[in-house]
Amino acid sequence: MIIVPVKEGENIEKALKKFKRKFEKTGAVREMRSRKTFEKPSVKKRIAHQKAVYVQHLRLQEEQ
């Protein structure tokens, strides 16, 4: 459970922003989306490899 302490006289939008930030850090939405459909381990591994290659390519371009 996420608890956001609200100080006396604090703006409700500020408290809501804190709540959203904490909720985002928990990763609940990301996990829910990943569990929505089954993904084979081989597909996960291939996507992770492709992402690593892409990131490495970007870093090489930055160095040049």
Backbone bond lengths (Angstrom), bond angles and torsions (degrees), N, CA, C in turn:
res aa  C-N    CA-C-N  psi(-1)  N-CA   C-N-CA  omega(-1)  CA-C   N-CA-C  phi
1 M - - - 1.434 - - 1.537 108.39 -
2 I 1.302 115.07 136.95 1.463 120.98 -178.88 1.522 108.80 -96.48
3 I 1.327 114.83 127.47 1.460 120.50 179.36 1.518 108.41 -117.74
4 V 1.338 115.81 128.31 1.458 121.78 178.54 1.525 107.60 -120.54
5 P 1.326 116.34 106.56 1.473 117.70 178.80 1.530 110.63 -70.78
6 V 1.317 115.87 130.40 1.462 121.58 -179.95 1.522 108.22 -107.61
7 K 1.316 115.75 122.82 1.461 120.63 -179.88 1.522 109.94 -78.27
8 E 1.305 115.87 158.46 1.461 121.50 179.74 1.523 110.10 -61.88
9 G 1.313 116.59 126.03 1.458 121.78 178.55 1.517 114.06 80.65
10 E 1.343 118.15 5.52 1.468 120.40 179.56 1.529 109.79 -77.48
11 N 1.297 114.98 143.57 1.451 121.57 -179.16 1.531 109.86 -65.64
12 I 1.345 116.72 137.89 1.464 121.09 -178.59 1.526 111.11 -66.77
13 E 1.333 117.45 -32.50 1.464 120.13 178.77 1.525 111.43 -64.42
14 K 1.327 115.75 -35.57 1.465 120.77 178.40 1.526 110.20 -65.84
15 A 1.330 116.03 -41.64 1.462 120.66 178.69 1.519 110.69 -66.33
16 L 1.318 116.36 -39.61 1.458 120.67 178.36 1.523 110.80 -64.48
17 K 1.326 116.53 -38.49 1.462 121.50 178.04 1.528 110.59 -63.07
18 K 1.350 116.74 -42.01 1.463 121.67 176.69 1.521 110.82 -60.93
19 F 1.347 115.59 -43.59 1.459 120.51 179.43 1.516 111.16 -61.09
20 K 1.327 116.42 -46.19 1.460 120.54 -179.29 1.524 111.24 -61.28
21 R 1.340 116.20 -40.76 1.462 120.91 179.59 1.529 110.93 -63.56
22 K 1.341 116.36 -44.68 1.458 120.47 179.15 1.524 110.95 -64.69
23 F 1.334 116.09 -40.90 1.463 120.86 -179.97 1.523 110.38 -64.15
24 E 1.324 117.36 -39.91 1.466 122.38 178.83 1.523 110.45 -62.66
25 K 1.340 117.04 -39.41 1.465 121.25 -179.14 1.524 112.42 -67.04
26 T 1.326 117.98 -27.88 1.462 120.18 -179.71 1.522 111.09 -68.28
27 G 1.340 117.60 -28.61 1.463 120.78 178.51 1.512 113.18 78.82
28 A 1.307 118.30 19.59 1.460 121.92 -177.37 1.525 111.58 -64.61
29 V 1.315 117.49 -43.90 1.464 120.72 -178.22 1.526 110.30 -67.22
30 R 1.336 116.33 -41.81 1.463 120.66 179.82 1.532 110.41 -61.89
31 E 1.331 115.82 -43.27 1.461 120.08 179.72 1.525 110.96 -65.70
32 M 1.336 116.81 -40.83 1.453 120.86 179.60 1.524 110.48 -61.10
33 R 1.324 116.93 -42.69 1.467 120.17 179.99 1.515 111.63 -67.32
34 S 1.342 117.04 -36.45 1.456 119.20 -179.65 1.528 111.28 -71.18
35 R 1.324 117.44 -29.96 1.466 120.84 179.42 1.533 112.65 -82.14
36 K 1.307 116.32 -10.03 1.463 120.82 -177.47 1.531 111.11 -59.77
37 T 1.305 116.33 -44.05 1.456 121.43 179.17 1.517 109.30 -127.72
38 F 1.314 116.52 147.62 1.457 120.83 179.74 1.524 109.10 -79.76
39 E 1.313 115.15 138.01 1.457 121.03 178.25 1.515 107.90 -125.49
40 K 1.329 116.31 124.88 1.458 120.11 -178.31 1.530 110.38 -62.66
41 P 1.341 116.86 147.11 1.469 119.79 178.71 1.524 112.93 -57.59
42 S 1.326 117.32 -35.24 1.467 119.81 179.77 1.527 110.98 -65.94
43 V 1.328 116.62 -35.78 1.461 120.62 178.90 1.529 109.58 -69.90
44 K 1.340 116.77 -41.28 1.468 120.34 177.61 1.519 110.50 -59.45
45 K 1.338 115.46 -43.98 1.459 120.73 -178.55 1.533 110.68 -64.49
46 R 1.326 116.82 -41.35 1.467 121.01 -179.78 1.525 111.06 -64.77
47 I 1.328 116.68 -42.72 1.467 120.61 179.54 1.522 110.43 -65.02
48 A 1.342 117.04 -41.45 1.464 120.59 178.38 1.521 110.59 -62.79
49 H 1.339 117.13 -39.43 1.464 121.05 178.65 1.527 110.83 -65.47
50 Q 1.326 116.72 -44.30 1.462 120.68 179.01 1.526 111.04 -62.03
51 K 1.317 116.88 -39.51 1.460 120.92 178.92 1.522 110.50 -65.44
52 A 1.334 116.86 -41.74 1.463 121.12 179.27 1.528 110.98 -63.03
53 V 1.321 117.08 -41.00 1.463 121.10 178.49 1.522 110.10 -64.10
54 Y 1.329 116.32 -42.61 1.460 121.16 -179.67 1.528 111.43 -63.11
55 V 1.329 116.17 -45.35 1.464 120.85 -179.47 1.522 110.38 -64.65
56 Q 1.332 116.76 -41.35 1.459 120.18 178.71 1.530 110.31 -63.65
57 H 1.323 116.47 -38.76 1.463 120.72 178.48 1.532 110.38 -63.17
58 L 1.336 116.77 -42.00 1.463 120.72 178.63 1.528 111.37 -63.79
59 R 1.326 116.22 -41.73 1.474 119.32 179.77 1.519 111.55 -65.84
60 L 1.315 117.52 -36.64 1.455 120.60 177.41 1.520 111.08 -65.13
61 Q 1.334 116.47 -37.99 1.461 121.01 178.95 1.536 110.32 -66.98
62 E 1.320 117.90 -37.34 1.460 121.31 179.08 1.518 111.34 -64.93
63 E 1.330 117.06 -36.75 1.462 121.21 -178.55 1.541 111.75 -66.85
64 Q 1.311 115.27 -32.88 1.469 119.31 -175.91 1.495 112.68 -79.78
